[in-house]
Amino acid sequence: MLASLSLPALAWAQEKSRLKITGIRLVNVAPRKPSPPYKVAADAWSTTKVEIANPMSGYAEFKARRELFFADPGKVPSFTVEITTDKGITGYGNGGPGGGVIVTDHLAKLLMGRDPFDIERNWDICWRGTMHYGRMGVTMNAISGVDLACWDIVGKALGVPVYKLLGGETKDRIPAYCTGNDIERNVEFGYRKLKLAIPHGPADGREGMRKNYALVERARKALGPDGEIMLDCWMAWTERYTLEMADMLAPLRVYWMEEVLQPHDYAGFGRLRQAIKSTRIATGEHEYGRYGFRQLLEHNGAEIWQPDMNWCGGLTEMRRIGALAAAYDISVIPHGGGLNGSTHWILSSTNAPWAELFLPQPGGPPEVYKIFEENYSISRGPEGIYMRPSERPGFGWDYVVSPA
C-alpha cells in the first residue's frame, strides 16, 4: 500500500495550461551576479584537499582524497536542463551525475509535445520508460532535472514562486545549518548549527577515533553548550565503529550522525537506531525515490530523512517522500537543501525544519559574503542563521545561459 502513495492534485493542476514542450537541451549556467575571484585563505578547509572518511578508505591508494576515486572532471557531470515551450516560457532544472545523456537521448523523446503542467503524468512516463534499465542512480538523476524544469515553467507561467504552488509557507523563514570544518569562521558568521565532515573511519583505528573526537570537541567549544553539532560520516563506518563513536561522543551532545553505513544497509540502520539513544540517526542522501525510503521506513532505520532533490526524482518525488515521512512523524531535511531549490519545499512543509547551507571559503573581500547573503535572503535570530527561497516566479534562478 505504501508503494502506491499518491498525493492529491494541486489546485493549479486541474486545468490544461495550453503550453507545449518544444525543446529540451542541456545548458551551462552561471549566476548573473557572480562573486569576484579571490585567493582562498591558506588555512581554509576544503573537501578536495583533505582526507574525509569515505567508502574507499580501506584502499590506501584512494584513501587520502575523494578526487582519487571520483570520475575525472567533466566525464560524469551533473547537469542543467533547459525546457522550452511554444509560448516562450522556459524552465531550468538541475540533475545529478551521469543523468544528462539520458535526458537528451531518452527522456526528450518521451516529453516532447507534452503539457509541462501535467507534472504527475510526465513524471510517471519518465519513470516507467526508464524502469527497464534504471530505477535508481543515473536515471533518477535524469528524471530529477526534467521534473524540476517543469515545475520552474509552471511557476513562471502562473507568476508565483514554487513554494506557493505547493500550498504556501508554513514558517516565516528557515533555520539553516552550515556544512564544513572552518568551524570558528562559521560560528563567527552567525551559525549556531554546524555539520562536520568526519575525517576518519575504521581504517584509522583508535587514533582516528580520538581525532574525530577532537574535531567534535573543537566544535562544541566554539558553539558553547546550546549550539547543534551534526556529523557527516559519508557511508564510511561500520555498525561496531558507529556504536563505539556514539558512546565516545555522548558527552559532547551530537544532534545526529549521518550516513554512517552504506545506503542499502537498511537493516543495519535499524539496529543502530534501536541501540543508540545519545543521538539521532540520519540518512537518505543516496536514496533515489519513495521505494528506497519505504525500505528505510520498514526497518525503522532513521529519525531524519535526507533526500537530495536533484537525485531523488525531483520535486514531484520529494513531495511523495515527504508525505510518507509525515505520516510517521519523521523529519525531512534535504541534502543540499539550501542550494538546490529544496527550500521551496521546506518552506511549504511542516515536517521539514532546517535547510543545509555552506559559506564561501574564507579569504574573500566583503562583497563575496554580501552576495552570499543576498542570494539566500540571509537573516539572523535565536537559532543563528536563517534563509528563505527566492520570491521570483518559478524557482527564482537568475542564470546566464549558454549551450552545453
KENUGU-692895 format. One record per residue (C-alpha): residue in three letters; x, y negated, z negated. Coordinates in Angstrom, 1 decimal, padded with zeros to 4 digits. Example, Ala and Ser with C-alpha at 12.3 -4.5 7.8 and 13.67 -1.06 7.14 Angstrom:
<rs>
r r:Ala&c1:012.3&c2:004.5&c3:-007.8
r r:Ser&c1:013.7&c2:001.1&c3:-007.1
</rs>
This chain:
<rs>
r r:Met&c1:000.0&c2:000.0&c3:000.0
r r:Leu&c1:002.9&c2:-002.4&c3:-000.8
r r:Ala&c1:004.3&c2:-001.8&c3:002.7
r r:Ser&c1:001.3&c2:-003.3&c3:004.3
r r:Leu&c1:001.4&c2:-006.5&c3:002.3
r r:Ser&c1:-000.1&c2:-009.3&c3:004.5
r r:Leu&c1:-000.8&c2:-012.9&c3:003.5
r r:Pro&c1:-004.0&c2:-014.8&c3:004.4
r r:Ala&c1:-003.5&c2:-017.1&c3:007.4
r r:Leu&c1:-002.9&c2:-020.7&c3:006.5
r r:Ala&c1:-005.4&c2:-023.3&c3:007.5
r r:Trp&c1:-003.4&c2:-024.8&c3:010.4
r r:Ala&c1:-003.1&c2:-021.4&c3:012.0
r r:Gln&c1:-006.8&c2:-020.9&c3:012.6
r r:Glu&c1:-006.9&c2:-022.6&c3:016.0
r r:Lys&c1:-004.7&c2:-022.4&c3:019.1
r r:Ser&c1:-002.1&c2:-025.2&c3:019.4
r r:Arg&c1:-002.2&c2:-025.2&c3:023.2
r r:Leu&c1:001.6&c2:-025.1&c3:023.1
r r:Lys&c1:003.5&c2:-022.6&c3:025.1
r r:Ile&c1:007.1&c2:-021.4&c3:024.7
r r:Thr&c1:009.0&c2:-022.3&c3:027.8
r r:Gly&c1:012.7&c2:-021.9&c3:026.8
r r:Ile&c1:014.9&c2:-020.0&c3:024.3
r r:Arg&c1:018.6&c2:-020.6&c3:024.2
r r:Leu&c1:021.5&c2:-020.7&c3:021.7
r r:Val&c1:023.0&c2:-024.1&c3:020.9
r r:Asn&c1:025.7&c2:-025.7&c3:018.9
r r:Val&c1:024.6&c2:-028.2&c3:016.4
r r:Ala&c1:026.3&c2:-030.9&c3:014.3
r r:Pro&c1:024.9&c2:-033.3&c3:011.8
r r:Arg&c1:024.0&c2:-036.7&c3:013.3
r r:Lys&c1:025.8&c2:-038.4&c3:010.4
r r:Pro&c1:028.9&c2:-036.2&c3:009.7
r r:Ser&c1:031.2&c2:-036.6&c3:006.8
r r:Pro&c1:034.5&c2:-038.2&c3:007.6
r r:Pro&c1:037.5&c2:-035.8&c3:007.8
r r:Tyr&c1:039.9&c2:-035.8&c3:004.9
r r:Lys&c1:042.7&c2:-033.8&c3:003.3
r r:Val&c1:041.3&c2:-031.5&c3:000.7
r r:Ala&c1:042.9&c2:-031.7&c3:-002.8
r r:Ala&c1:045.8&c2:-029.3&c3:-003.2
r r:Asp&c1:044.3&c2:-027.6&c3:-006.2
r r:Ala&c1:040.9&c2:-027.2&c3:-004.7
r r:Trp&c1:039.3&c2:-023.7&c3:-005.0
r r:Ser&c1:038.4&c2:-022.1&c3:-001.7
r r:Thr&c1:036.7&c2:-018.8&c3:-000.8
r r:Thr&c1:039.1&c2:-018.4&c3:002.2
r r:Lys&c1:042.4&c2:-018.8&c3:000.3
r r:Val&c1:041.9&c2:-016.9&c3:-002.9
r r:Glu&c1:041.0&c2:-013.4&c3:-004.0
r r:Ile&c1:037.3&c2:-012.7&c3:-004.7
r r:Ala&c1:036.1&c2:-009.3&c3:-005.7
r r:Asn&c1:034.5&c2:-007.5&c3:-002.7
r r:Pro&c1:033.6&c2:-004.1&c3:-001.5
r r:Met&c1:037.0&c2:-003.7&c3:000.2
r r:Ser&c1:039.0&c2:-004.4&c3:-002.9
r r:Gly&c1:040.0&c2:-000.8&c3:-003.2
r r:Tyr&c1:042.1&c2:-001.1&c3:000.0
r r:Ala&c1:045.3&c2:-003.0&c3:-000.6
r r:Glu&c1:045.6&c2:-004.3&c3:003.0
r r:Phe&c1:042.2&c2:-006.0&c3:002.7
r r:Lys&c1:042.1&c2:-007.0&c3:-001.0
r r:Ala&c1:043.7&c2:-010.5&c3:-001.0
r r:Arg&c1:041.1&c2:-012.4&c3:001.1
r r:Arg&c1:037.7&c2:-011.8&c3:002.7
r r:Glu&c1:039.0&c2:-013.1&c3:006.1
r r:Leu&c1:041.3&c2:-010.0&c3:006.3
r r:Phe&c1:038.3&c2:-007.8&c3:006.9
r r:Phe&c1:035.7&c2:-010.2&c3:008.3
r r:Ala&c1:035.2&c2:-010.3&c3:012.1
r r:Asp&c1:037.6&c2:-012.6&c3:013.9
r r:Pro&c1:036.2&c2:-016.2&c3:014.0
r r:Gly&c1:033.6&c2:-016.6&c3:016.7
r r:Lys&c1:033.4&c2:-012.9&c3:017.5
r r:Val&c1:030.3&c2:-012.0&c3:015.5
r r:Pro&c1:028.9&c2:-015.5&c3:014.7
r r:Ser&c1:025.8&c2:-016.8&c3:013.0
r r:Phe&c1:023.8&c2:-018.9&c3:015.5
r r:Thr&c1:021.3&c2:-021.6&c3:016.0
r r:Val&c1:018.4&c2:-021.0&c3:018.5
r r:Glu&c1:016.5&c2:-023.8&c3:020.3
r r:Ile&c1:012.9&c2:-023.0&c3:021.3
r r:Thr&c1:011.3&c2:-025.5&c3:023.7
r r:Thr&c1:007.6&c2:-025.8&c3:024.6
r r:Asp&c1:005.6&c2:-027.2&c3:027.6
r r:Lys&c1:004.6&c2:-030.2&c3:025.5
r r:Gly&c1:008.1&c2:-031.4&c3:024.8
r r:Ile&c1:008.2&c2:-030.2&c3:021.2
r r:Thr&c1:011.5&c2:-028.4&c3:020.3
r r:Gly&c1:012.3&c2:-026.3&c3:017.3
r r:Tyr&c1:015.6&c2:-025.1&c3:015.8
r r:Gly&c1:016.3&c2:-022.0&c3:013.7
r r:Asn&c1:019.4&c2:-020.6&c3:012.2
r r:Gly&c1:020.1&c2:-016.8&c3:012.1
r r:Gly&c1:022.7&c2:-014.5&c3:010.7
r r:Pro&c1:025.8&c2:-012.9&c3:012.1
r r:Gly&c1:025.5&c2:-011.0&c3:015.4
r r:Gly&c1:021.9&c2:-011.9&c3:016.0
r r:Gly&c1:022.4&c2:-014.4&c3:018.8
r r:Val&c1:022.7&c2:-011.9&c3:021.6
r r:Ile&c1:019.5&c2:-010.1&c3:020.5
r r:Val&c1:017.7&c2:-013.4&c3:020.7
r r:Thr&c1:018.8&c2:-014.2&c3:024.2
r r:Asp&c1:018.8&c2:-010.7&c3:025.7
r r:His&c1:015.7&c2:-009.2&c3:024.0
r r:Leu&c1:013.5&c2:-011.5&c3:021.9
r r:Ala&c1:013.3&c2:-014.2&c3:024.6
r r:Lys&c1:011.6&c2:-011.6&c3:026.8
r r:Leu&c1:009.0&c2:-010.9&c3:024.1
r r:Leu&c1:008.3&c2:-014.5&c3:023.2
r r:Met&c1:008.4&c2:-016.5&c3:026.5
r r:Gly&c1:005.0&c2:-018.0&c3:027.3
r r:Arg&c1:003.5&c2:-017.4&c3:023.8
r r:Asp&c1:002.0&c2:-019.9&c3:021.4
r r:Pro&c1:004.5&c2:-020.8&c3:018.7
r r:Phe&c1:001.6&c2:-021.3&c3:016.3
r r:Asp&c1:000.9&c2:-017.6&c3:016.4
r r:Ile&c1:003.5&c2:-017.1&c3:013.7
r r:Glu&c1:002.4&c2:-013.7&c3:012.3
r r:Arg&c1:001.8&c2:-012.1&c3:015.7
r r:Asn&c1:005.1&c2:-013.4&c3:017.2
r r:Trp&c1:006.9&c2:-012.1&c3:014.1
r r:Asp&c1:005.3&c2:-008.7&c3:014.4
r r:Ile&c1:006.0&c2:-008.4&c3:018.1
r r:Cys&c1:009.7&c2:-009.1&c3:017.4
r r:Trp&c1:009.7&c2:-006.6&c3:014.5
r r:Arg&c1:008.0&c2:-003.8&c3:016.4
r r:Gly&c1:010.0&c2:-004.5&c3:019.6
r r:Thr&c1:013.4&c2:-004.1&c3:017.8
r r:Met&c1:012.4&c2:-001.3&c3:015.4
r r:His&c1:013.9&c2:001.5&c3:017.5
r r:Tyr&c1:017.4&c2:000.1&c3:017.0
r r:Gly&c1:017.2&c2:-002.3&c3:014.1
r r:Arg&c1:015.0&c2:-002.9&c3:011.0
r r:Met&c1:018.0&c2:-004.3&c3:009.0
r r:Gly&c1:021.1&c2:-006.3&c3:009.7
r r:Val&c1:021.6&c2:-008.0&c3:013.1
r r:Thr&c1:018.0&c2:-007.5&c3:014.4
r r:Met&c1:016.6&c2:-009.2&c3:011.3
r r:Asn&c1:019.2&c2:-011.9&c3:011.6
r r:Ala&c1:017.9&c2:-012.5&c3:015.1
r r:Ile&c1:014.2&c2:-012.5&c3:014.1
r r:Ser&c1:015.0&c2:-015.0&c3:011.3
r r:Gly&c1:016.3&c2:-017.5&c3:013.8
r r:Val&c1:013.4&c2:-017.5&c3:016.2
r r:Asp&c1:010.9&c2:-017.4&c3:013.3
r r:Leu&c1:012.4&c2:-020.5&c3:011.7
r r:Ala&c1:012.4&c2:-022.3&c3:015.1
r r:Cys&c1:008.7&c2:-021.6&c3:015.5
r r:Trp&c1:008.0&c2:-023.0&c3:012.0
r r:Asp&c1:010.0&c2:-026.0&c3:012.9
r r:Ile&c1:007.8&c2:-026.5&c3:016.0
r r:Val&c1:004.6&c2:-026.2&c3:014.0
r r:Gly&c1:005.8&c2:-028.8&c3:011.5
r r:Lys&c1:006.8&c2:-031.2&c3:014.3
r r:Ala&c1:003.5&c2:-030.6&c3:016.2
r r:Leu&c1:001.5&c2:-031.5&c3:013.1
r r:Gly&c1:003.8&c2:-034.2&c3:011.9
r r:Val&c1:004.5&c2:-032.7&c3:008.5
r r:Pro&c1:007.4&c2:-031.1&c3:006.7
r r:Val&c1:007.3&c2:-027.3&c3:006.4
r r:Tyr&c1:006.5&c2:-027.3&c3:002.7
r r:Lys&c1:003.2&c2:-029.0&c3:003.5
r r:Leu&c1:002.4&c2:-026.2&c3:005.9
r r:Leu&c1:002.9&c2:-023.8&c3:003.0
r r:Gly&c1:000.4&c2:-025.5&c3:000.7
r r:Gly&c1:002.3&c2:-028.4&c3:-000.7
r r:Glu&c1:004.6&c2:-028.9&c3:-003.6
r r:Thr&c1:004.5&c2:-027.0&c3:-006.9
r r:Lys&c1:007.1&c2:-029.2&c3:-008.5
r r:Asp&c1:008.4&c2:-032.8&c3:-008.1
r r:Arg&c1:012.0&c2:-031.7&c3:-007.5
r r:Ile&c1:014.0&c2:-028.6&c3:-007.6
r r:Pro&c1:016.7&c2:-027.9&c3:-010.2
r r:Ala&c1:020.0&c2:-026.9&c3:-008.4
r r:Tyr&c1:022.9&c2:-024.8&c3:-009.4
r r:Cys&c1:026.4&c2:-025.1&c3:-007.9
r r:Thr&c1:028.4&c2:-022.2&c3:-006.5
r r:Gly&c1:032.1&c2:-022.4&c3:-006.6
r r:Asn&c1:035.1&c2:-022.3&c3:-009.0
r r:Asp&c1:036.0&c2:-026.0&c3:-009.1
r r:Ile&c1:034.4&c2:-025.9&c3:-012.5
r r:Glu&c1:035.4&c2:-029.1&c3:-014.1
r r:Arg&c1:034.7&c2:-031.2&c3:-010.9
r r:Asn&c1:031.3&c2:-029.6&c3:-010.5
r r:Val&c1:030.4&c2:-030.4&c3:-014.1
r r:Glu&c1:031.7&c2:-034.0&c3:-013.7
r r:Phe&c1:029.4&c2:-034.4&c3:-010.7
r r:Gly&c1:026.5&c2:-033.6&c3:-013.0
r r:Tyr&c1:025.8&c2:-029.8&c3:-012.5
r r:Arg&c1:024.5&c2:-028.0&c3:-015.6
r r:Lys&c1:024.2&c2:-024.7&c3:-013.8
r r:Leu&c1:027.3&c2:-023.0&c3:-012.3
r r:Lys&c1:027.7&c2:-019.8&c3:-010.3
r r:Leu&c1:031.2&c2:-018.4&c3:-010.4
r r:Ala&c1:032.8&c2:-016.3&c3:-007.7
r r:Ile&c1:034.3&c2:-013.5&c3:-009.7
r r:Pro&c1:037.8&c2:-012.7&c3:-008.7
r r:His&c1:038.3&c2:-009.2&c3:-010.0
r r:Gly&c1:036.7&c2:-005.8&c3:-010.0
r r:Pro&c1:037.6&c2:-002.1&c3:-010.9
r r:Ala&c1:040.7&c2:-002.1&c3:-008.7
r r:Asp&c1:042.3&c2:-004.6&c3:-011.1
r r:Gly&c1:041.8&c2:-002.6&c3:-014.3
r r:Arg&c1:041.8&c2:-004.1&c3:-017.8
r r:Glu&c1:043.9&c2:-007.1&c3:-016.8
r r:Gly&c1:041.3&c2:-008.1&c3:-014.2
r r:Met&c1:038.6&c2:-007.8&c3:-016.8
r r:Arg&c1:040.5&c2:-010.2&c3:-019.0
r r:Lys&c1:040.9&c2:-012.7&c3:-016.1
r r:Asn&c1:037.2&c2:-012.5&c3:-015.3
r r:Tyr&c1:036.5&c2:-013.3&c3:-019.0
r r:Ala&c1:038.9&c2:-016.2&c3:-018.9
r r:Leu&c1:037.2&c2:-017.7&c3:-015.9
r r:Val&c1:033.7&c2:-017.5&c3:-017.6
r r:Glu&c1:035.2&c2:-018.8&c3:-020.9
r r:Arg&c1:036.5&c2:-021.8&c3:-019.0
r r:Ala&c1:033.1&c2:-022.5&c3:-017.5
r r:Arg&c1:031.4&c2:-022.2&c3:-020.9
r r:Lys&c1:033.9&c2:-024.7&c3:-022.4
r r:Ala&c1:033.2&c2:-027.1&c3:-019.6
r r:Leu&c1:029.4&c2:-026.8&c3:-019.8
r r:Gly&c1:029.1&c2:-026.6&c3:-023.5
r r:Pro&c1:026.6&c2:-024.2&c3:-025.2
r r:Asp&c1:023.5&c2:-025.1&c3:-023.2
r r:Gly&c1:024.5&c2:-025.0&c3:-019.6
r r:Glu&c1:023.9&c2:-021.9&c3:-017.5
r r:Ile&c1:026.5&c2:-019.6&c3:-016.0
r r:Met&c1:025.9&c2:-017.1&c3:-013.3
r r:Leu&c1:028.3&c2:-014.5&c3:-011.8
r r:Asp&c1:028.6&c2:-013.6&c3:-008.1
r r:Cys&c1:030.2&c2:-010.1&c3:-008.0
r r:Trp&c1:029.6&c2:-009.6&c3:-004.3
r r:Met&c1:029.0&c2:-005.9&c3:-004.1
r r:Ala&c1:032.3&c2:-005.1&c3:-005.8
r r:Trp&c1:031.6&c2:-003.5&c3:-009.1
r r:Thr&c1:030.5&c2:-000.1&c3:-010.3
r r:Glu&c1:027.9&c2:000.8&c3:-012.9
r r:Arg&c1:030.5&c2:001.6&c3:-015.6
r r:Tyr&c1:032.5&c2:-001.6&c3:-014.9
r r:Thr&c1:029.3&c2:-003.7&c3:-015.0
r r:Leu&c1:028.3&c2:-002.2&c3:-018.4
r r:Glu&c1:031.8&c2:-003.0&c3:-019.8
r r:Met&c1:031.9&c2:-006.5&c3:-018.4
r r:Ala&c1:028.4&c2:-007.2&c3:-019.7
r r:Asp&c1:029.4&c2:-006.2&c3:-023.2
r r:Met&c1:032.6&c2:-008.2&c3:-023.0
r r:Leu&c1:030.9&c2:-011.4&c3:-021.7
r r:Ala&c1:027.9&c2:-011.2&c3:-024.0
r r:Pro&c1:029.2&c2:-013.9&c3:-026.5
r r:Leu&c1:029.5&c2:-016.3&c3:-023.6
r r:Arg&c1:025.8&c2:-016.1&c3:-022.7
r r:Val&c1:025.8&c2:-015.4&c3:-018.9
r r:Tyr&c1:022.4&c2:-016.1&c3:-017.3
r r:Trp&c1:022.7&c2:-013.5&c3:-014.5
r r:Met&c1:025.1&c2:-011.1&c3:-012.9
r r:Glu&c1:024.6&c2:-011.0&c3:-009.1
r r:Glu&c1:025.2&c2:-008.1&c3:-006.6
r r:Val&c1:027.2&c2:-006.1&c3:-009.0
r r:Leu&c1:026.6&c2:-002.9&c3:-006.8
r r:Gln&c1:026.3&c2:-002.2&c3:-003.2
r r:Pro&c1:022.9&c2:-003.4&c3:-002.0
r r:His&c1:021.5&c2:000.0&c3:-001.1
r r:Asp&c1:022.1&c2:001.4&c3:-004.6
r r:Tyr&c1:018.5&c2:000.7&c3:-005.9
r r:Ala&c1:018.7&c2:003.5&c3:-008.5
r r:Gly&c1:022.0&c2:002.1&c3:-009.9
r r:Phe&c1:020.5&c2:-001.4&c3:-010.2
r r:Gly&c1:017.5&c2:000.1&c3:-012.0
r r:Arg&c1:019.7&c2:001.9&c3:-014.5
r r:Leu&c1:021.7&c2:-001.2&c3:-015.2
r r:Arg&c1:018.6&c2:-003.3&c3:-015.7
r r:Gln&c1:017.4&c2:-000.8&c3:-018.2
r r:Ala&c1:020.7&c2:-000.6&c3:-020.1
r r:Ile&c1:021.8&c2:-004.3&c3:-020.1
r r:Lys&c1:020.0&c2:-006.7&c3:-022.4
r r:Ser&c1:022.6&c2:-009.5&c3:-022.7
r r:Thr&c1:022.0&c2:-010.9&c3:-019.2
r r:Arg&c1:019.7&c2:-010.6&c3:-016.1
r r:Ile&c1:020.4&c2:-008.5&c3:-013.0
r r:Ala&c1:020.0&c2:-010.4&c3:-009.7
r r:Thr&c1:020.4&c2:-009.1&c3:-006.1
r r:Gly&c1:018.9&c2:-009.3&c3:-002.7
r r:Glu&c1:021.2&c2:-011.4&c3:-000.6
r r:His&c1:021.9&c2:-008.4&c3:001.6
r r:Glu&c1:018.3&c2:-007.1&c3:001.8
r r:Tyr&c1:016.6&c2:-007.6&c3:005.1
r r:Gly&c1:012.8&c2:-007.6&c3:004.6
r r:Arg&c1:009.9&c2:-006.6&c3:002.4
r r:Tyr&c1:010.6&c2:-002.9&c3:002.7
r r:Gly&c1:014.1&c2:-003.2&c3:001.1
r r:Phe&c1:012.6&c2:-005.4&c3:-001.7
r r:Arg&c1:009.9&c2:-002.8&c3:-002.2
r r:Gln&c1:012.7&c2:-000.2&c3:-002.8
r r:Leu&c1:014.2&c2:-002.6&c3:-005.3
r r:Leu&c1:010.8&c2:-003.1&c3:-007.0
r r:Glu&c1:010.1&c2:000.6&c3:-007.2
r r:His&c1:013.4&c2:001.1&c3:-009.0
r r:Asn&c1:012.8&c2:-001.9&c3:-011.3
r r:Gly&c1:016.2&c2:-003.0&c3:-010.1
r r:Ala&c1:016.4&c2:-006.8&c3:-010.6
r r:Glu&c1:014.8&c2:-009.5&c3:-012.6
r r:Ile&c1:015.7&c2:-012.1&c3:-009.9
r r:Trp&c1:015.5&c2:-011.6&c3:-006.1
r r:Gln&c1:017.8&c2:-013.5&c3:-003.8
r r:Pro&c1:016.7&c2:-013.1&c3:-000.1
r r:Asp&c1:018.5&c2:-015.2&c3:002.5
r r:Met&c1:016.0&c2:-016.9&c3:004.8
r r:Asn&c1:018.5&c2:-016.8&c3:007.7
r r:Trp&c1:018.9&c2:-013.0&c3:007.3
r r:Cys&c1:015.8&c2:-011.5&c3:005.7
r r:Gly&c1:013.3&c2:-012.2&c3:008.6
r r:Gly&c1:012.8&c2:-015.9&c3:008.3
r r:Leu&c1:010.2&c2:-017.9&c3:006.5
r r:Thr&c1:007.4&c2:-015.5&c3:007.6
r r:Glu&c1:009.1&c2:-012.6&c3:005.8
r r:Met&c1:010.2&c2:-014.8&c3:002.9
r r:Arg&c1:006.5&c2:-015.5&c3:002.2
r r:Arg&c1:005.8&c2:-011.8&c3:002.0
r r:Ile&c1:008.8&c2:-011.1&c3:-000.2
r r:Gly&c1:007.8&c2:-014.0&c3:-002.5
r r:Ala&c1:004.2&c2:-012.8&c3:-002.8
r r:Leu&c1:005.4&c2:-009.3&c3:-003.6
r r:Ala&c1:007.7&c2:-010.7&c3:-006.3
r r:Ala&c1:005.0&c2:-013.0&c3:-007.7
r r:Ala&c1:002.6&c2:-010.0&c3:-008.2
r r:Tyr&c1:005.2&c2:-008.6&c3:-010.7
r r:Asp&c1:006.4&c2:-011.9&c3:-012.2
r r:Ile&c1:009.8&c2:-011.7&c3:-010.6
r r:Ser&c1:011.6&c2:-014.9&c3:-009.9
r r:Val&c1:012.9&c2:-015.5&c3:-006.4
r r:Ile&c1:016.0&c2:-017.8&c3:-006.0
r r:Pro&c1:017.0&c2:-017.5&c3:-002.3
r r:His&c1:020.7&c2:-017.1&c3:-001.4
r r:Gly&c1:022.0&c2:-020.4&c3:000.0
r r:Gly&c1:018.5&c2:-021.8&c3:-000.6
r r:Gly&c1:019.6&c2:-025.4&c3:-000.9
r r:Leu&c1:021.3&c2:-025.3&c3:002.5
r r:Asn&c1:019.3&c2:-023.2&c3:004.9
r r:Gly&c1:015.8&c2:-024.6&c3:004.8
r r:Ser&c1:014.6&c2:-022.4&c3:001.9
r r:Thr&c1:013.9&c2:-025.5&c3:-000.2
r r:His&c1:010.6&c2:-025.9&c3:001.7
r r:Trp&c1:009.5&c2:-022.5&c3:000.5
r r:Ile&c1:011.0&c2:-023.1&c3:-003.0
r r:Leu&c1:009.1&c2:-026.4&c3:-003.4
r r:Ser&c1:005.9&c2:-024.7&c3:-002.5
r r:Ser&c1:006.3&c2:-021.6&c3:-004.6
r r:Thr&c1:005.6&c2:-021.2&c3:-008.3
r r:Asn&c1:008.0&c2:-018.3&c3:-008.8
r r:Ala&c1:011.0&c2:-020.0&c3:-007.2
r r:Pro&c1:012.6&c2:-022.1&c3:-010.0
r r:Trp&c1:016.0&c2:-023.1&c3:-008.6
r r:Ala&c1:018.0&c2:-023.8&c3:-005.4
r r:Glu&c1:021.6&c2:-022.9&c3:-004.7
r r:Leu&c1:023.8&c2:-025.8&c3:-003.7
r r:Phe&c1:027.5&c2:-026.4&c3:-003.3
r r:Leu&c1:029.7&c2:-029.6&c3:-003.5
r r:Pro&c1:032.0&c2:-030.9&c3:-000.8
r r:Gln&c1:035.6&c2:-029.9&c3:-001.6
r r:Pro&c1:037.5&c2:-032.4&c3:-003.8
r r:Gly&c1:039.8&c2:-034.9&c3:-002.3
r r:Gly&c1:037.5&c2:-036.8&c3:-000.1
r r:Pro&c1:036.5&c2:-040.5&c3:-000.1
r r:Pro&c1:033.4&c2:-041.6&c3:-001.9
r r:Glu&c1:031.5&c2:-041.6&c3:001.5
r r:Val&c1:031.7&c2:-037.8&c3:001.6
r r:Tyr&c1:029.8&c2:-037.4&c3:-001.7
r r:Lys&c1:027.4&c2:-040.2&c3:-000.8
r r:Ile&c1:026.4&c2:-038.4&c3:002.4
r r:Phe&c1:026.0&c2:-035.2&c3:000.5
r r:Glu&c1:023.6&c2:-036.9&c3:-002.0
r r:Glu&c1:021.6&c2:-038.4&c3:000.8
r r:Asn&c1:021.4&c2:-035.2&c3:002.8
r r:Tyr&c1:020.0&c2:-033.2&c3:-000.1
r r:Ser&c1:018.0&c2:-036.0&c3:-001.9
r r:Ile&c1:020.1&c2:-035.5&c3:-005.0
r r:Ser&c1:018.8&c2:-036.8&c3:-008.3
r r:Arg&c1:019.8&c2:-036.2&c3:-011.9
r r:Gly&c1:017.9&c2:-035.2&c3:-015.0
r r:Pro&c1:017.8&c2:-032.9&c3:-018.1
r r:Glu&c1:018.7&c2:-029.8&c3:-016.0
r r:Gly&c1:021.6&c2:-031.6&c3:-014.3
r r:Ile&c1:021.3&c2:-031.8&c3:-010.5
r r:Tyr&c1:018.0&c2:-031.8&c3:-008.6
r r:Met&c1:017.2&c2:-031.8&c3:-004.9
r r:Arg&c1:014.3&c2:-032.0&c3:-002.5
r r:Pro&c1:013.8&c2:-030.9&c3:001.1
r r:Ser&c1:013.6&c2:-033.5&c3:003.9
r r:Glu&c1:010.3&c2:-035.3&c3:004.4
r r:Arg&c1:010.8&c2:-035.4&c3:008.2
r r:Pro&c1:008.4&c2:-033.2&c3:010.3
r r:Gly&c1:009.4&c2:-029.5&c3:010.5
r r:Phe&c1:012.5&c2:-028.5&c3:008.5
r r:Gly&c1:013.8&c2:-032.0&c3:009.0
r r:Trp&c1:017.1&c2:-031.0&c3:010.5
r r:Asp&c1:018.8&c2:-034.0&c3:012.2
r r:Tyr&c1:021.1&c2:-032.4&c3:014.8
r r:Val&c1:023.3&c2:-033.5&c3:017.6
r r:Val&c1:022.7&c2:-030.6&c3:020.0
r r:Ser&c1:025.0&c2:-029.1&c3:022.7
r r:Pro&c1:024.9&c2:-025.9&c3:024.7
r r:Ala&c1:026.5&c2:-022.9&c3:023.0
</rs>
